[in-house]
Amino acid sequence: MSKDAATPRMEKIVSLCKRRGFIFQSSEIYGGLNGFWDYGPLGAELKRNLRDTWWNAMMRQRDDVVPLDASIIMHPAVWKASGHVDTFCDPMSACKHCQKLVRSDQVWSILAEQPWVQSLAALSDISSQTFDSPGLLRWADRKGKEMAPNLALVRNPSVTLSGLAERSKTSRDHPLSAQEFTQYLATEQLAATALITPCPHCGGELTAPRPFNLMLRTHTGPIASDENVAYLRPETAQAIFVQFKNVYDSSRVRVPFGIGQIGKAFRNEITPRNYIFRSREFEQMELEFFIKPDEAIRLLHGSVSAWHEGADLTEPQPNWGWEMWHRYWVDQRTRYYAGIGLGSDVLDYHWQKPEELAHYARATVDILYKFPFGTEELEGIAARGNFDLTQHQKHSGKPLEVFDEELKAACANLTDEQKRTCIDEAYAERKNPETPRADVAEFWEKLFAGNYLPHVIEPSAGLDRLALAILAQAFDEEIVTDEKGKSETRTVLRFHPRVAPIKCAIFPLLKNRPELVAKAKEVVALLRPHLNIFYDEAGAIGRRYRRQDEAGTPFGLTIDFDTLGENGPEKKDTVTLRQRDSMQQERIAIAELRGWLLDKTS
Amino acid sequence: MSKDAATPRMEKIVSLCKRRGFIFQSSEIYGGLNGFWDYGPLGAELKRNLRDTWWNAMMRQRDDVVPLDASIIMHPAVWKASGHVDTFCDPMSACKHCQKLVRSDQVWSILAEQPWVQSLAALSDISSQTFDSPGLLRWADRKGKEMAPNLALVRNPSVTLSGLAERSKTSRDHPLSAQEFTQYLATEQLAATALITPCPHCGGELTAPRPFNLMLRTHTGPIASDENVAYLRPETAQAIFVQFKNVYDSSRVRVPFGIGQIGKAFRNEITPRNYIFRSREFEQMELEFFIKPDEAIRLLHGSVSAWHEGADLTEPQPNWGWEMWHRYWVDQRTRYYAGIGLGSDVLDYHWQKPEELAHYARATVDILYKFPFGTEELEGIAARGNFDLTQHQKHSGKPLEVFDEELKAACANLTDEQKRTCIDEAYAERKNPETPRADVAEFWEKLFAGNYLPHVIEPSAGLDRLALAILAQAFDEEIVTDEKGKSETRTVLRFHPRVAPIKCAIFPLLKNRPELVAKAKEVVALLRPHLNIFYDEAGAIGRRYRRQDEAGTPFGLTIDFDTLGENGPEKKDTVTLRQRDSMQQERIAIAELRGWLLDKTS
């Protein structure tokens, strides 16, 4: 989708979300707070339904996953062990002129959105390298002073432009890109080879990137001392690792099993972007699924079932290694998204290349959704080895290993010779040449005794970006023509009924006819214990339908005089059922409503 | 309940909660973090069920309440307007000797729990004022040095004791209380009149109380400057007031209506206490129910229906004033608690006395539960007038008033004379004698035009303390005798089925009979889409029942050979249904299970 077509679509979605009470800016009456959003009545129900679908699919409908609901603030040692204190950083540059800060790796995409860059681009035909100096000078003198007061072109137009002309002459066989063009306009020292990335806010010079830790800090306890520093969790996953042993010891679970959690997390994003897609406060839905190390599988089953194209992923098998489990969860999560209206046509997959992977990760795939502003990550599914449990075992000094009776039994018949062979082979195949043989031997001796640290597959999804994907996917406008031949644009949110905030709206045909109102309220009372219902008696029935189209309500019921039996007995106690997507209407008996609606919405 | 009986009960609950995975200390492997708790698999389900009951009762089953899901971090101006920045404080004292901090108004109840105070109390019969000096001296010399090293009695035993003996002689007709006794032992200057409250940790001298703000602070944005200070919300309520107008404008709600929210809040409690009852991170379930001011009711209906003993509270009426609405919500919340197993026999009500009320509150009632450690607040229901909306309107400069067409119409026929009378009477009855007449007139003129700031009734409940009340209420131990005449203690959590984490456990009689296992899994597949199910095949059936008793699972189903039809056709496809509370067993047809269980658990 081209940028021009995308932007209005996104603007329309944002506008609808505010107008209909899906999403508001946090603290809007105080000017808002950058990177924080509130969910209004419809948004709160939408998020709640999304949480429920995840909770159901990942936990309640399975035997092998249990939930956790941990605190947002944890002991600071957790974040030291996990590596977040030292390395959870984004590169940040400061502007030497306006002092504003910007995320270094996003400068160019932020620049592209700036009016002054667009204004400059419109003045120059970069591709043909003919620089309209008088136009640029006029821009620098007037608009530039307002829009980009610290751009070199604005501060010192003639020096900058003459340097630019010089540069363009010498670069005939290497045409200037829009990016280089803007960089040149930002620097006065064109003789120097270094190009300068301009500040998106004022065109000034940015410093070199330095790491900026994204964790929000606070203090617990009555004194704000270094001892009392605490962090708001930047992810929910670590709590699962930290409580792994407590859950294991209290819940009768055995590897392979998972622990799932839904909860808030915080990242001090330098530049929150794209509406609720990248905010500073957000909600995650994370599963850590613990599996046996491949070495244990081999001892238990002789070999490890490795993934191959066309492998059957429907039912987990005892001899699955990490790769099959990883593929299994990619498959499970894909099915999940299909079940709430995000089919394979709107998703994409990015398998991280070896050089993109975190040092401990064996494989990571990002499930992407085609947002109006670009194809971006909805969920990452990583095979993280046993990195996290290893770190927490080391830093806490508490053993986090599990004991596997079956594994011990399987190893009981191994001869010393066979055991030595295992160790020898593993040592020969070690990834890190500096690993001492003793470490390899220790791991295997523990394994022979039935003890190991489980490995983990981590499907980690963002609830807010999922809500945004669902909204973007649902948003539609169509031209409809009414009975009188009048055309108008119908705005409709085509939510999957499973996630729609309101499942069914109930309308008495006329509000000033008590018998219609009473009957409609009877229907409300019948359905409300089972479904989220909206009752509306105000305005023409067509307008009431349209309002529900905008709210994404899949079904509308109208109680009319037929319902009361005034036009004969055959339509008595039936209502008009109107479908949001097709706008088709049919009659349905009140007695059948509950079953019919539950069937469609669950 | 006496202290001795209460403590073990609480200890048993805490122990069961850890052992069975209801509640763990946050970051336990790192030594824990004071005032933070995690909910394990059963606790997470329990909390989730409690949230659902609230969401259902307060919102989905009503026409007049809509939800909000706002960010934890809001604009700092919110907390300035609400008064939290300036006044949300607890009194705090520091120990001059050990530097520890303690909440001043809790010192005496914390002291009563200290081993050294109990040890001292055991040495002295205070009521008869015979001080066993040699005993106290020995205590000071040995145990005291370990337990309360900075107590005056320990630092300078003879001076303290002789002063005490002196004081006791002169106070024959005013016997020393345990509190005075401890205060004396803490001071060396007995000649001086000031008594010194001892530090609970070391017996040292505490400073006078000073205010300590309970909000957790952080910074948003890349620079930790004063400009970027933000607070973690200490309550969810303010977000509702701040977004009041957005919700009102987007949701087709009209006063009276409510906005409900469930979410985390944070308070930097000086001394977190009583397990999850008072923690630093907790979850609230708050409703702000907006009503018309009584003045508007009078203009609309001629008079205001005031509360009286025996008033009918079941169905809201148009002429209700704030007092009826306040009583209505107390009644609604009482019904809610009864519906989840907290009947009127275990609740208590504290109607705040005029001197206890916040300056803006018209009435506040606390609903209390009889916890093992004392009768404490579960929920507060306050009539807050229009204080909050007034503050936010003033501080934000944004109009938050609503327009009421009916009210305007009702006032259209008032003569100038009648209007003046309204203003005159209101001015004569003004509460604050300094209120200018112009202010009174302005309020009424707006009212005549149909405009006002709604007043609010606020039922505000704590989810964690509710979970603790539910656990405390459910916890039971009973002596049971098995078929062989052997007695043992059965620990059982008698949760209301509606809130029980697991609704039904399913057991094949024997795990090594594939046909039993297969049939049991069929039953699991039948019920799992509708209920949270636990499948267990390990161990003797009696032990499996006991494990579910401890988890509070109300129903257990056993699949045996009768189920398979091996003992004749009449019991084929029936299972044994065992009830947790009575331990009674009966046969029930598999075909009836779904309906039967849904009926009992929803």
Chai-1 contact restraints between the chains, C-beta under 6 A:
chainA,res_idxA,chainB,res_idxB,connection_type,confidence,min_distance_angstrom,max_distance_angstrom,comment,restraint_id
A,R20,B,S250,contact,1.0,0.0,6.0,A-B,restraint_1
A,G21,B,S250,contact,1.0,0.0,6.0,A-B,restraint_2
A,G21,B,S251,contact,1.0,0.0,6.0,A-B,restraint_3
A,F24,B,Q243,contact,1.0,0.0,6.0,A-B,restraint_4
A,F24,B,N246,contact,1.0,0.0,6.0,A-B,restraint_5
A,S26,B,S71,contact,1.0,0.0,6.0,A-B,restraint_6
A,S26,B,M74,contact,1.0,0.0,6.0,A-B,restraint_7
A,S27,B,M74,contact,1.0,0.0,6.0,A-B,restraint_8
A,S27,B,H75,contact,1.0,0.0,6.0,A-B,restraint_9
A,S27,B,V78,contact,1.0,0.0,6.0,A-B,restraint_10
A,S27,B,V242,contact,1.0,0.0,6.0,A-B,restraint_11
A,I29,B,S396,contact,1.0,0.0,6.0,A-B,restraint_12
A,I29,B,K398,contact,1.0,0.0,6.0,A-B,restraint_13
A,Y30,B,H75,contact,1.0,0.0,6.0,A-B,restraint_14
A,Y30,B,A77,contact,1.0,0.0,6.0,A-B,restraint_15
A,Y30,B,S396,contact,1.0,0.0,6.0,A-B,restraint_16
A,L33,B,H75,contact,1.0,0.0,6.0,A-B,restraint_17
A,F36,B,S71,contact,1.0,0.0,6.0,A-B,restraint_18
A,F36,B,I73,contact,1.0,0.0,6.0,A-B,restraint_19
A,D38,B,A70,contact,1.0,0.0,6.0,A-B,restraint_20
A,D38,B,S71,contact,1.0,0.0,6.0,A-B,restraint_21
A,D38,B,Q243,contact,1.0,0.0,6.0,A-B,restraint_22
A,Y39,B,D69,contact,1.0,0.0,6.0,A-B,restraint_23
A,G40,B,V247,contact,1.0,0.0,6.0,A-B,restraint_24
A,G40,B,S250,contact,1.0,0.0,6.0,A-B,restraint_25
A,P41,B,V66,contact,1.0,0.0,6.0,A-B,restraint_26
A,P41,B,P67,contact,1.0,0.0,6.0,A-B,restraint_27
A,P41,B,S251,contact,1.0,0.0,6.0,A-B,restraint_28
A,A44,B,P67,contact,1.0,0.0,6.0,A-B,restraint_29
A,A44,B,L68,contact,1.0,0.0,6.0,A-B,restraint_30
A,A44,B,D69,contact,1.0,0.0,6.0,A-B,restraint_31
A,K47,B,D69,contact,1.0,0.0,6.0,A-B,restraint_32
A,R60,B,N532,contact,1.0,0.0,6.0,A-B,restraint_33
A,Q61,B,R528,contact,1.0,0.0,6.0,A-B,restraint_34
A,D63,B,Y535,contact,1.0,0.0,6.0,A-B,restraint_35
A,V66,B,P41,contact,1.0,0.0,6.0,A-B,restraint_36
A,P67,B,P41,contact,1.0,0.0,6.0,A-B,restraint_37
A,P67,B,A44,contact,1.0,0.0,6.0,A-B,restraint_38
A,L68,B,A44,contact,1.0,0.0,6.0,A-B,restraint_39
A,D69,B,Y39,contact,1.0,0.0,6.0,A-B,restraint_40
A,D69,B,A44,contact,1.0,0.0,6.0,A-B,restraint_41
A,D69,B,K47,contact,1.0,0.0,6.0,A-B,restraint_42
A,A70,B,D38,contact,1.0,0.0,6.0,A-B,restraint_43
A,S71,B,S26,contact,1.0,0.0,6.0,A-B,restraint_44
A,S71,B,F36,contact,1.0,0.0,6.0,A-B,restraint_45
A,S71,B,D38,contact,1.0,0.0,6.0,A-B,restraint_46
A,S71,B,E281,contact,1.0,0.0,6.0,A-B,restraint_47
A,I73,B,F36,contact,1.0,0.0,6.0,A-B,restraint_48
A,I73,B,E281,contact,1.0,0.0,6.0,A-B,restraint_49
A,M74,B,S26,contact,1.0,0.0,6.0,A-B,restraint_50
A,M74,B,S27,contact,1.0,0.0,6.0,A-B,restraint_51
A,H75,B,S27,contact,1.0,0.0,6.0,A-B,restraint_52
A,H75,B,Y30,contact,1.0,0.0,6.0,A-B,restraint_53
A,H75,B,L33,contact,1.0,0.0,6.0,A-B,restraint_54
A,A77,B,Y30,contact,1.0,0.0,6.0,A-B,restraint_55
A,V78,B,S27,contact,1.0,0.0,6.0,A-B,restraint_56
A,L101,B,P222,contact,1.0,0.0,6.0,A-B,restraint_57
A,F212,B,P222,contact,1.0,0.0,6.0,A-B,restraint_58
A,L216,B,T218,contact,1.0,0.0,6.0,A-B,restraint_59
A,T218,B,L216,contact,1.0,0.0,6.0,A-B,restraint_60
A,T218,B,T218,contact,1.0,0.0,6.0,A-B,restraint_61
A,T220,B,R280,contact,1.0,0.0,6.0,A-B,restraint_62
A,P222,B,L101,contact,1.0,0.0,6.0,A-B,restraint_63
A,P222,B,F212,contact,1.0,0.0,6.0,A-B,restraint_64
A,P222,B,I270,contact,1.0,0.0,6.0,A-B,restraint_65
A,V242,B,S27,contact,1.0,0.0,6.0,A-B,restraint_66
A,Q243,B,F24,contact,1.0,0.0,6.0,A-B,restraint_67
A,Q243,B,D38,contact,1.0,0.0,6.0,A-B,restraint_68
A,N246,B,F24,contact,1.0,0.0,6.0,A-B,restraint_69
A,V247,B,G40,contact,1.0,0.0,6.0,A-B,restraint_70
A,S250,B,R20,contact,1.0,0.0,6.0,A-B,restraint_71
A,S250,B,G21,contact,1.0,0.0,6.0,A-B,restraint_72
A,S250,B,G40,contact,1.0,0.0,6.0,A-B,restraint_73
A,S251,B,G21,contact,1.0,0.0,6.0,A-B,restraint_74
A,S251,B,P41,contact,1.0,0.0,6.0,A-B,restraint_75
A,I270,B,P222,contact,1.0,0.0,6.0,A-B,restraint_76
A,R280,B,T220,contact,1.0,0.0,6.0,A-B,restraint_77
A,E281,B,S71,contact,1.0,0.0,6.0,A-B,restraint_78
A,E281,B,I73,contact,1.0,0.0,6.0,A-B,restraint_79
A,S396,B,I29,contact,1.0,0.0,6.0,A-B,restraint_80
A,S396,B,Y30,contact,1.0,0.0,6.0,A-B,restraint_81
A,K398,B,I29,contact,1.0,0.0,6.0,A-B,restraint_82
A,R528,B,Q61,contact,1.0,0.0,6.0,A-B,restraint_83
A,N532,B,R60,contact,1.0,0.0,6.0,A-B,restraint_84
A,Y535,B,D63,contact,1.0,0.0,6.0,A-B,restraint_85
